Amino acid sequence: MESLAFNYNQILSVTMILFAIIDILGSIPIVIALRNKAGHIQSGKASIVALVLMILFLFVGEQMLKIIGLDVSSFAIAGSIVIFIIAMEMILGINLFKEEVSSSVSIVPLAFPLIAGSGTLTTLLSLKSEYATQNIIIGIMLNMLFVYIVLKNTIWLEKILGKTGLAVLRKAFGIILLAIAIKLFRHNTGL
């Protein structure tokens, strides 16, 4: 039976793993582009939706996918395609996501799949086999607090980086995001 004691080493490990997977710092150019497209981003809403998605997926993710006839690999492949499209937008400077309602950009594609994407959700399933659930939940909460702070300060970050810095970051992180999408796709298709 799983112990209910908090393990700070586990919390630190989970927090660092999720921090690397979520990569909100690397997503700053995407967040700024989404904010410019939508007019604004609801930082709290995006953070809470991502938090709820991750905690829900931690408990019922695998069963939920089985109920609708999907496996974790299929879910990861679908997420990789969305990430691929976002990366192509960044690299080529084109807009494929056309949202009518500006507040919806806080949910799709920001909360899902950018923050709580297939990589994050599949990582949660693998963390569950190694770490205590309460330690994973604290790691998720710490990451979402950091995500909220970054989302809340995108205007300030945009001023610091400037137009040229943003353009360079956008292209560079677009290529990184493209590589992540391809890695997710290859890993889950066995190519």
C-alpha positions as CSV (number, residue, x, y, z in Angstrom):
1,M,0.0,0.0,0.0
2,E,1.2,3.5,-0.9
3,S,2.4,5.6,2.1
4,L,0.6,8.9,2.6
5,A,3.8,10.6,3.8
6,F,5.2,13.4,1.7
7,N,8.7,12.7,0.3
8,Y,10.5,15.9,-0.6
9,N,12.9,14.0,-2.9
10,Q,10.0,12.6,-4.9
11,I,8.3,16.0,-5.0
12,L,11.5,17.6,-6.3
13,S,12.0,14.9,-8.9
14,V,8.4,15.1,-10.1
15,T,8.5,18.9,-10.2
16,M,11.7,18.9,-12.3
17,I,10.5,16.2,-14.7
18,L,7.2,18.0,-15.3
19,F,9.0,21.4,-15.5
20,A,11.2,20.0,-18.4
21,I,8.2,18.4,-20.2
22,I,5.8,21.4,-19.8
23,D,8.7,23.8,-20.8
24,I,6.7,27.0,-20.2
25,L,9.9,29.1,-20.6
26,G,10.4,27.6,-24.0
27,S,6.8,28.3,-24.8
28,I,7.0,32.0,-24.1
29,P,7.1,32.9,-27.9
30,I,4.0,30.7,-28.5
31,V,2.2,32.3,-25.5
32,I,3.0,35.8,-26.8
33,A,1.8,34.9,-30.3
34,L,-1.4,33.5,-28.9
35,R,-2.0,36.5,-26.8
36,N,-1.4,38.8,-29.8
37,K,-3.8,36.7,-31.9
38,A,-6.5,36.6,-29.2
39,G,-6.1,40.0,-27.7
40,H,-5.5,38.6,-24.2
41,I,-4.9,35.3,-22.3
42,Q,-6.7,34.4,-19.2
43,S,-3.7,33.2,-17.1
44,G,-5.7,31.9,-14.2
45,K,-8.2,30.0,-16.4
46,A,-5.4,28.4,-18.5
47,S,-3.5,27.4,-15.4
48,I,-6.6,26.0,-13.6
49,V,-7.8,24.1,-16.6
50,A,-4.3,22.6,-17.1
51,L,-4.1,21.7,-13.4
52,V,-7.5,20.0,-13.5
53,L,-6.7,18.1,-16.7
54,M,-3.4,16.8,-15.2
55,I,-4.9,15.7,-11.9
56,L,-7.9,14.1,-13.6
57,F,-5.6,12.3,-16.1
58,L,-3.4,11.1,-13.2
59,F,-6.3,9.3,-11.7
60,V,-8.5,8.2,-14.7
61,G,-6.4,8.8,-17.8
62,E,-5.6,5.3,-18.8
63,Q,-9.1,4.0,-18.0
64,M,-10.7,7.0,-19.9
65,L,-8.6,6.2,-23.0
66,K,-9.5,2.5,-22.8
67,I,-13.3,3.4,-22.5
68,I,-13.2,5.4,-25.8
69,G,-11.0,2.7,-27.4
70,L,-7.7,4.6,-27.4
71,D,-4.3,3.7,-26.1
72,V,-1.7,6.0,-24.7
73,S,0.3,5.9,-27.9
74,S,-2.6,7.0,-30.1
75,F,-3.3,9.9,-27.7
76,A,0.4,10.9,-27.8
77,I,0.4,10.7,-31.6
78,A,-2.7,13.0,-31.8
79,G,-1.0,15.5,-29.5
80,S,2.2,15.3,-31.5
81,I,0.3,16.4,-34.6
82,V,-1.2,19.4,-32.8
83,I,2.3,20.4,-31.5
84,F,3.6,19.9,-35.1
85,I,1.1,22.3,-36.5
86,I,1.9,24.9,-33.8
87,A,5.6,24.5,-34.5
88,M,5.0,25.1,-38.3
89,E,3.1,28.2,-37.5
90,M,6.0,29.5,-35.5
91,I,8.7,28.6,-38.1
92,L,6.8,29.7,-41.2
93,G,4.9,32.7,-39.7
94,I,1.5,31.3,-40.8
95,N,-1.7,31.0,-38.9
96,L,-3.5,27.7,-39.0
97,F,-5.4,28.0,-35.7
98,K,-8.2,30.5,-36.3
99,E,-10.2,31.0,-33.2
100,E,-13.5,33.0,-33.3
101,V,-13.8,33.5,-29.5
102,S,-10.8,35.1,-28.0
103,S,-11.2,33.5,-24.6
104,S,-11.0,30.0,-26.1
105,V,-7.3,30.4,-26.9
106,S,-6.7,30.1,-23.1
107,I,-8.1,26.6,-23.2
108,V,-7.1,25.3,-26.7
109,P,-4.3,25.4,-27.6
110,L,-2.8,26.9,-24.4
111,A,-4.0,24.8,-21.5
112,F,-4.3,21.8,-23.9
113,P,-2.1,20.7,-25.6
114,L,0.6,23.3,-24.9
115,I,0.7,23.0,-21.1
116,A,-1.1,19.8,-20.4
117,G,-0.3,18.1,-23.7
118,S,0.1,14.5,-24.6
119,G,3.8,14.5,-23.5
120,T,2.8,15.8,-20.0
121,L,-0.2,13.5,-19.7
122,T,1.7,10.4,-20.8
123,T,4.6,11.4,-18.4
124,L,2.1,11.5,-15.6
125,L,1.0,7.9,-16.3
126,S,4.7,6.8,-16.2
127,L,5.4,8.8,-13.0
128,K,2.4,7.1,-11.3
129,S,4.3,3.8,-11.5
130,E,7.3,5.3,-9.7
131,Y,6.2,8.0,-7.3
132,A,3.5,8.4,-4.6
133,T,0.3,10.1,-5.9
134,Q,0.4,12.9,-3.3
135,N,3.9,13.8,-4.3
136,I,3.0,13.9,-8.0
137,I,0.0,16.2,-7.2
138,I,2.3,18.6,-5.3
139,G,4.7,18.6,-8.3
140,I,1.8,19.4,-10.6
141,M,0.6,22.3,-8.4
142,L,4.1,23.8,-8.1
143,N,4.5,23.7,-11.9
144,M,1.1,25.3,-12.4
145,L,2.0,28.1,-10.0
146,F,5.1,28.7,-12.1
147,V,3.1,28.5,-15.3
148,Y,0.6,31.1,-13.9
149,I,3.4,33.5,-13.0
150,V,4.9,33.2,-16.5
151,L,1.5,33.6,-18.2
152,K,0.7,36.6,-16.1
153,N,4.0,38.3,-17.0
154,T,4.1,37.8,-20.8
155,I,3.7,41.6,-21.5
156,W,6.8,42.3,-19.3
157,L,8.7,39.4,-20.9
158,E,7.8,40.7,-24.4
159,K,9.2,44.1,-23.5
160,I,12.4,42.6,-22.3
161,L,12.9,40.4,-25.3
162,G,11.8,43.0,-27.9
163,K,10.6,42.3,-31.4
164,T,13.9,40.9,-32.7
165,G,14.4,38.7,-29.7
166,L,10.9,37.4,-29.9
167,A,11.3,36.6,-33.7
168,V,14.5,34.7,-33.0
169,L,13.1,32.9,-30.0
170,R,9.9,32.1,-32.0
171,K,11.8,30.4,-34.8
172,A,14.3,28.6,-32.5
173,F,11.6,27.3,-30.2
174,G,9.5,26.4,-33.2
175,I,12.2,24.1,-34.4
176,I,12.6,22.7,-30.9
177,L,8.8,22.2,-30.7
178,L,8.9,20.5,-34.1
179,A,11.6,18.1,-32.9
180,I,9.5,17.3,-29.8
181,A,6.5,16.6,-32.0
182,I,8.5,14.3,-34.3
183,K,10.1,12.5,-31.3
184,L,6.7,12.0,-29.7
185,F,5.3,10.7,-33.1
186,R,8.3,8.4,-33.7
187,H,8.3,7.0,-30.1
188,N,4.6,6.2,-30.2
189,T,4.6,4.7,-33.8
190,G,7.7,2.7,-33.4
191,L,9.4,4.4,-36.4
